[in-house]
């Protein structure tokens, strides 16, 4: 995750105007923290609903695989959209 966020942060800063970098960096950090908290909460809720870790963990892994595949499918949309600095 650290490698992925570094690339996203780099692309964000590269495409931001100089006077907007602080706002964009703050927004990215807040989005990262809220996303982490939401996924931890969703995992805890799934564990509580499904009752046992042996049942909940395969469901959580399946959700993460779907999220990962969604990212892979969305990634080609960003090719060639960078601007030169």
N, CA, C and O atoms as a GROMACS GRO file, in nm:
protein
  340
    1UNK      N    1   0.082  -0.118   0.000
    1UNK     CA    2   0.000   0.000   0.000
    1UNK      C    3   0.086   0.125   0.000
    1UNK      O    4   0.051   0.224  -0.064
    2UNK      N    5   0.196   0.123   0.069
    2UNK     CA    6   0.283   0.240   0.072
    2UNK      C    7   0.337   0.275  -0.064
    2UNK      O    8   0.349   0.393  -0.097
    3UNK      N    9   0.369   0.176  -0.144
    3UNK     CA   10   0.418   0.204  -0.279
    3UNK      C   11   0.308   0.261  -0.366
    3UNK      O   12   0.333   0.352  -0.445
    4UNK      N   13   0.187   0.209  -0.352
    4UNK     CA   14   0.076   0.260  -0.431
    4UNK      C   15   0.040   0.401  -0.395
    4UNK      O   16   0.013   0.483  -0.483
    5UNK      N   17   0.038   0.433  -0.268
    5UNK     CA   18   0.001   0.568  -0.227
    5UNK      C   19   0.110   0.666  -0.269
    5UNK      O   20   0.079   0.780  -0.305
    6UNK      N   21   0.235   0.625  -0.266
    6UNK     CA   22   0.342   0.714  -0.310
    6UNK      C   23   0.325   0.753  -0.456
    6UNK      O   24   0.344   0.869  -0.492
    7UNK      N   25   0.289   0.657  -0.540
    7UNK     CA   26   0.268   0.686  -0.682
    7UNK      C   27   0.150   0.778  -0.701
    7UNK      O   28   0.155   0.870  -0.783
    8UNK      N   29   0.043   0.755  -0.626
    8UNK     CA   30  -0.075   0.840  -0.638
    8UNK      C   31  -0.042   0.980  -0.591
    8UNK      O   32  -0.082   1.078  -0.655
    9UNK      N   33   0.030   0.991  -0.480
    9UNK     CA   34   0.066   1.123  -0.429
    9UNK      C   35   0.155   1.197  -0.529
    9UNK      O   36   0.140   1.317  -0.549
   10UNK      N   37   0.247   1.126  -0.592
   10UNK     CA   38   0.334   1.187  -0.692
   10UNK      C   39   0.253   1.239  -0.809
   10UNK      O   40   0.273   1.352  -0.853
   11UNK      N   41   0.160   1.157  -0.861
   11UNK     CA   42   0.077   1.201  -0.972
   11UNK      C   43  -0.012   1.319  -0.934
   11UNK      O   44  -0.033   1.411  -1.013
   12UNK      N   45  -0.063   1.316  -0.812
   12UNK     CA   46  -0.146   1.426  -0.764
   12UNK      C   47  -0.067   1.556  -0.761
   12UNK      O   48  -0.114   1.660  -0.809
   13UNK      N   49   0.052   1.552  -0.705
   13UNK     CA   50   0.133   1.673  -0.697
   13UNK      C   51   0.181   1.718  -0.834
   13UNK      O   52   0.194   1.838  -0.860
   14UNK      N   53   0.207   1.624  -0.920
   14UNK     CA   54   0.254   1.659  -1.054
   14UNK      C   55   0.147   1.732  -1.134
   14UNK      O   56   0.178   1.821  -1.213
   15UNK      N   57   0.022   1.695  -1.114
   15UNK     CA   58  -0.086   1.756  -1.192
   15UNK      C   59  -0.150   1.875  -1.122
   15UNK      O   60  -0.241   1.937  -1.177
   16UNK      N   61  -0.106   1.907  -1.001
   16UNK     CA   62  -0.162   2.020  -0.927
   16UNK      C   63  -0.088   2.149  -0.963
   16UNK      O   64   0.032   2.149  -0.989
   17UNK      N   65  -0.162   2.256  -0.962
   17UNK     CA   66  -0.100   2.388  -0.976
   17UNK      C   67  -0.021   2.414  -0.848
   17UNK      O   68  -0.054   2.359  -0.742
   18UNK      N   69   0.081   2.498  -0.856
   18UNK     CA   70   0.168   2.521  -0.741
   18UNK      C   71   0.090   2.576  -0.621
   18UNK      O   72   0.117   2.537  -0.508
   19UNK      N   73  -0.005   2.664  -0.645
   19UNK     CA   74  -0.080   2.724  -0.534
   19UNK      C   75  -0.186   2.628  -0.476
   19UNK      O   76  -0.247   2.660  -0.374
   20UNK      N   77  -0.210   2.511  -0.540
   20UNK     CA   78  -0.309   2.416  -0.493
   20UNK      C   79  -0.248   2.292  -0.428
   20UNK      O   80  -0.322   2.205  -0.382
   21UNK      N   81  -0.117   2.281  -0.424
   21UNK     CA   82  -0.055   2.157  -0.374
   21UNK      C   83  -0.088   2.130  -0.228
   21UNK      O   84  -0.110   2.014  -0.191
   22UNK      N   85  -0.093   2.231  -0.145
   22UNK     CA   86  -0.125   2.209  -0.004
   22UNK      C   87  -0.264   2.155   0.015
   22UNK      O   88  -0.286   2.062   0.092
   23UNK      N   89  -0.360   2.214  -0.056
   23UNK     CA   90  -0.499   2.168  -0.048
   23UNK      C   91  -0.511   2.025  -0.097
   23UNK      O   92  -0.576   1.943  -0.034
   24UNK      N   93  -0.449   1.995  -0.212
   24UNK     CA   94  -0.459   1.861  -0.269
   24UNK      C   95  -0.390   1.756  -0.182
   24UNK      O   96  -0.440   1.645  -0.168
   25UNK      N   97  -0.276   1.792  -0.124
   25UNK     CA   98  -0.207   1.699  -0.036
   25UNK      C   99  -0.291   1.669   0.088
   25UNK      O  100  -0.302   1.554   0.130
   26UNK      N  101  -0.350   1.773   0.146
   26UNK     CA  102  -0.436   1.753   0.263
   26UNK      C  103  -0.557   1.668   0.228
   26UNK      O  104  -0.595   1.580   0.305
   27UNK      N  105  -0.618   1.694   0.114
   27UNK     CA  106  -0.735   1.617   0.072
   27UNK      C  107  -0.698   1.470   0.050
   27UNK      O  108  -0.774   1.381   0.086
   28UNK      N  109  -0.582   1.445  -0.008
   28UNK     CA  110  -0.538   1.307  -0.031
   28UNK      C  111  -0.513   1.236   0.102
   28UNK      O  112  -0.547   1.118   0.116
   29UNK      N  113  -0.453   1.304   0.198
   29UNK     CA  114  -0.428   1.242   0.328
   29UNK      C  115  -0.558   1.212   0.401
   29UNK      O  116  -0.572   1.106   0.463
   30UNK      N  117  -0.653   1.304   0.395
   30UNK     CA  118  -0.783   1.281   0.459
   30UNK      C  119  -0.855   1.164   0.392
   30UNK      O  120  -0.911   1.079   0.460
   31UNK      N  121  -0.854   1.160   0.259
   31UNK     CA  122  -0.918   1.051   0.187
   31UNK      C  123  -0.853   0.917   0.221
   31UNK      O  124  -0.923   0.816   0.235
   32UNK      N  125  -0.721   0.915   0.234
   32UNK     CA  126  -0.651   0.792   0.269
   32UNK      C  127  -0.692   0.746   0.408
   32UNK      O  128  -0.720   0.628   0.428
   33UNK      N  129  -0.695   0.837   0.504
   33UNK     CA  130  -0.731   0.800   0.641
   33UNK      C  131  -0.877   0.757   0.651
   33UNK      O  132  -0.908   0.660   0.720
   34UNK      N  133  -0.967   0.830   0.584
   34UNK     CA  134  -1.108   0.792   0.588
   34UNK      C  135  -1.133   0.659   0.519
   34UNK      O  136  -1.214   0.579   0.565
   35UNK      N  137  -1.063   0.634   0.410
   35UNK     CA  138  -1.076   0.506   0.342
   35UNK      C  139  -1.028   0.391   0.429
   35UNK      O  140  -1.092   0.286   0.435
   36UNK      N  141  -0.916   0.412   0.496
   36UNK     CA  142  -0.864   0.309   0.587
   36UNK      C  143  -0.963   0.283   0.700
   36UNK      O  144  -0.991   0.168   0.732
   37UNK      N  145  -1.014   0.389   0.760
   37UNK     CA  146  -1.110   0.373   0.871
   37UNK      C  147  -1.238   0.305   0.823
   37UNK      O  148  -1.293   0.219   0.893
   38UNK      N  149  -1.286   0.342   0.704
   38UNK     CA  150  -1.409   0.281   0.652
   38UNK      C  151  -1.390   0.132   0.625
   38UNK      O  152  -1.479   0.052   0.655
   39UNK      N  153  -1.276   0.095   0.568
   39UNK     CA  154  -1.253  -0.047   0.540
   39UNK      C  155  -1.232  -0.128   0.668
   39UNK      O  156  -1.274  -0.243   0.676
   40UNK      N  157  -1.168  -0.070   0.767
   40UNK     CA  158  -1.153  -0.139   0.895
   40UNK      C  159  -1.291  -0.156   0.960
   40UNK      O  160  -1.322  -0.262   1.014
   41UNK      N  161  -1.373  -0.052   0.953
   41UNK     CA  162  -1.509  -0.061   1.007
   41UNK      C  163  -1.593  -0.164   0.934
   41UNK      O  164  -1.668  -0.239   0.996
   42UNK      N  165  -1.580  -0.168   0.801
   42UNK     CA  166  -1.655  -0.266   0.723
   42UNK      C  167  -1.609  -0.408   0.756
   42UNK      O  168  -1.690  -0.500   0.763
   43UNK      N  169  -1.479  -0.424   0.775
   43UNK     CA  170  -1.428  -0.556   0.814
   43UNK      C  171  -1.480  -0.599   0.950
   43UNK      O  172  -1.518  -0.714   0.970
   44UNK      N  173  -1.481  -0.506   1.045
   44UNK     CA  174  -1.534  -0.536   1.178
   44UNK      C  175  -1.682  -0.567   1.174
   44UNK      O  176  -1.729  -0.657   1.243
   45UNK      N  177  -1.757  -0.493   1.092
   45UNK     CA  178  -1.901  -0.518   1.079
   45UNK      C  179  -1.926  -0.655   1.015
   45UNK      O  180  -2.015  -0.728   1.059
   46UNK      N  181  -1.848  -0.690   0.913
   46UNK     CA  182  -1.863  -0.822   0.850
   46UNK      C  183  -1.830  -0.932   0.949
   46UNK      O  184  -1.898  -1.035   0.952
   47UNK      N  185  -1.727  -0.911   1.029
   47UNK     CA  186  -1.692  -1.012   1.130
   47UNK      C  187  -1.804  -1.027   1.232
   47UNK      O  188  -1.836  -1.138   1.273
   48UNK      N  189  -1.864  -0.916   1.272
   48UNK     CA  190  -1.974  -0.921   1.369
   48UNK      C  191  -2.098  -0.988   1.308
   48UNK      O  192  -2.167  -1.064   1.376
   49UNK      N  193  -2.126  -0.959   1.181
   49UNK     CA  194  -2.245  -1.016   1.117
   49UNK      C  195  -2.229  -1.164   1.085
   49UNK      O  196  -2.323  -1.242   1.100
   50UNK      N  197  -2.111  -1.201   1.040
   50UNK     CA  198  -2.090  -1.340   0.998
   50UNK      C  199  -2.053  -1.432   1.114
   50UNK      O  200  -2.055  -1.554   1.100
   51UNK      N  201  -2.020  -1.374   1.227
   51UNK     CA  202  -2.004  -1.454   1.348
   51UNK      C  203  -1.867  -1.509   1.377
   51UNK      O  204  -1.818  -1.493   1.489
   52UNK      N  205  -1.804  -1.573   1.284
   52UNK     CA  206  -1.676  -1.639   1.311
   52UNK      C  207  -1.572  -1.594   1.209
   52UNK      O  208  -1.604  -1.572   1.092
   53UNK      N  209  -1.447  -1.579   1.253
   53UNK     CA  210  -1.342  -1.540   1.158
   53UNK      C  211  -1.326  -1.638   1.042
   53UNK      O  212  -1.290  -1.596   0.932
   54UNK      N  213  -1.354  -1.765   1.065
   54UNK     CA  214  -1.340  -1.864   0.957
   54UNK      C  215  -1.440  -1.838   0.844
   54UNK      O  216  -1.416  -1.876   0.730
   55UNK      N  217  -1.550  -1.773   0.876
   55UNK     CA  218  -1.650  -1.739   0.774
   55UNK      C  219  -1.624  -1.600   0.719
   55UNK      O  220  -1.635  -1.578   0.599
   56UNK      N  221  -1.589  -1.506   0.807
   56UNK     CA  222  -1.575  -1.365   0.767
   56UNK      C  223  -1.451  -1.340   0.682
   56UNK      O  224  -1.455  -1.261   0.588
   57UNK      N  225  -1.340  -1.406   0.713
   57UNK     CA  226  -1.215  -1.376   0.641
   57UNK      C  227  -1.222  -1.410   0.493
   57UNK      O  228  -1.174  -1.330   0.413
   58UNK      N  229  -1.278  -1.522   0.451
   58UNK     CA  230  -1.291  -1.544   0.306
   58UNK      C  231  -1.378  -1.439   0.237
   58UNK      O  232  -1.352  -1.401   0.123
   59UNK      N  233  -1.482  -1.393   0.306
   59UNK     CA  234  -1.567  -1.288   0.249
   59UNK      C  235  -1.487  -1.160   0.235
   59UNK      O  236  -1.494  -1.094   0.132
   60UNK      N  237  -1.412  -1.124   0.338
   60UNK     CA  238  -1.330  -1.002   0.332
   60UNK      C  239  -1.224  -1.012   0.223
   60UNK      O  240  -1.198  -0.914   0.153
   61UNK      N  241  -1.163  -1.127   0.210
   61UNK     CA  242  -1.062  -1.145   0.106
   61UNK      C  243  -1.126  -1.132  -0.032
   61UNK      O  244  -1.066  -1.074  -0.123
   62UNK      N  245  -1.246  -1.187  -0.050
   62UNK     CA  246  -1.316  -1.175  -0.178
   62UNK      C  247  -1.346  -1.029  -0.210
   62UNK      O  248  -1.332  -0.986  -0.324
   63UNK      N  249  -1.388  -0.952  -0.110
   63UNK     CA  250  -1.415  -0.809  -0.130
   63UNK      C  251  -1.287  -0.737  -0.170
   63UNK      O  252  -1.289  -0.653  -0.260
   64UNK      N  253  -1.176  -0.768  -0.104
   64UNK     CA  254  -1.049  -0.704  -0.139
   64UNK      C  255  -1.003  -0.740  -0.280
   64UNK      O  256  -0.946  -0.657  -0.350
   65UNK      N  257  -1.026  -0.865  -0.320
   65UNK     CA  258  -0.991  -0.906  -0.456
   65UNK      C  259  -1.074  -0.828  -0.558
   65UNK      O  260  -1.021  -0.783  -0.660
   66UNK      N  261  -1.202  -0.811  -0.531
   66UNK     CA  262  -1.288  -0.733  -0.621
   66UNK      C  263  -1.240  -0.588  -0.628
   66UNK      O  264  -1.236  -0.530  -0.737
   67UNK      N  265  -1.204  -0.529  -0.514
   67UNK     CA  266  -1.152  -0.393  -0.515
   67UNK      C  267  -1.022  -0.384  -0.594
   67UNK      O  268  -1.001  -0.289  -0.670
   68UNK      N  269  -0.935  -0.482  -0.577
   68UNK     CA  270  -0.809  -0.484  -0.652
   68UNK      C  271  -0.831  -0.496  -0.802
   68UNK      O  272  -0.766  -0.427  -0.880
   69UNK      N  273  -0.922  -0.584  -0.841
   69UNK     CA  274  -0.952  -0.600  -0.984
   69UNK      C  275  -1.016  -0.475  -1.041
   69UNK      O  276  -0.993  -0.441  -1.157
   70UNK      N  277  -1.097  -0.407  -0.962
   70UNK     CA  278  -1.155  -0.281  -1.007
   70UNK      C  279  -1.045  -0.178  -1.033
   70UNK      O  280  -1.051  -0.103  -1.130
   71UNK      N  281  -0.945  -0.175  -0.946
   71UNK     CA  282  -0.832  -0.086  -0.966
   71UNK      C  283  -0.753  -0.121  -1.091
   71UNK      O  284  -0.709  -0.032  -1.164
   72UNK      N  285  -0.735  -0.248  -1.116
   72UNK     CA  286  -0.662  -0.292  -1.236
   72UNK      C  287  -0.739  -0.252  -1.361
   72UNK      O  288  -0.679  -0.210  -1.460
   73UNK      N  289  -0.871  -0.266  -1.357
   73UNK     CA  290  -0.951  -0.230  -1.474
   73UNK      C  291  -0.956  -0.078  -1.495
   73UNK      O  292  -0.966  -0.032  -1.608
   74UNK      N  293  -0.949  -0.002  -1.388
   74UNK     CA  294  -0.954   0.144  -1.400
   74UNK      C  295  -0.818   0.204  -1.434
   74UNK      O  296  -0.812   0.316  -1.483
   75UNK      N  297  -0.710   0.132  -1.409
   75UNK     CA  298  -0.575   0.187  -1.428
   75UNK      C  299  -0.546   0.230  -1.572
   75UNK      O  300  -0.483   0.334  -1.590
   76UNK      N  301  -0.586   0.156  -1.675
   76UNK     CA  302  -0.554   0.201  -1.811
   76UNK      C  303  -0.615   0.336  -1.847
   76UNK      O  304  -0.569   0.401  -1.940
   77UNK      N  305  -0.718   0.380  -1.775
   77UNK     CA  306  -0.779   0.509  -1.804
   77UNK      C  307  -0.685   0.624  -1.774
   77UNK      O  308  -0.705   0.734  -1.826
   78UNK      N  309  -0.583   0.602  -1.690
   78UNK     CA  310  -0.493   0.710  -1.652
   78UNK      C  311  -0.370   0.718  -1.740
   78UNK      O  312  -0.291   0.811  -1.724
   79UNK      N  313  -0.349   0.625  -1.830
   79UNK     CA  314  -0.231   0.625  -1.916
   79UNK      C  315  -0.235   0.744  -2.010
   79UNK      O  316  -0.335   0.769  -2.077
   80UNK      N  317  -0.125   0.818  -2.014
   80UNK     CA  318  -0.114   0.932  -2.103
   80UNK      C  319  -0.181   1.057  -2.055
   80UNK      O  320  -0.191   1.153  -2.132
   81UNK      N  321  -0.228   1.061  -1.932
   81UNK     CA  322  -0.297   1.180  -1.880
   81UNK      C  323  -0.205   1.269  -1.799
   81UNK      O  324  -0.249   1.371  -1.746
   82UNK      N  325  -0.078   1.234  -1.787
   82UNK     CA  326   0.013   1.316  -1.709
   82UNK      C  327   0.056   1.438  -1.790
   82UNK      O  328   0.060   1.434  -1.913
   83UNK      N  329   0.087   1.542  -1.720
   83UNK     CA  330   0.135   1.664  -1.787
   83UNK      C  331   0.281   1.683  -1.753
   83UNK      O  332   0.326   1.640  -1.646
   84UNK      N  333   0.354   1.744  -1.840
   84UNK     CA  334   0.496   1.766  -1.815
   84UNK      C  335   0.514   1.886  -1.723
   84UNK      O  336   0.442   1.985  -1.731
   85UNK      N  337   0.612   1.875  -1.635
   85UNK     CA  338   0.639   1.982  -1.538
   85UNK      C  339   0.754   2.065  -1.587
   85UNK      O  340   0.794   2.160  -1.520
   0.00000   0.00000   0.00000
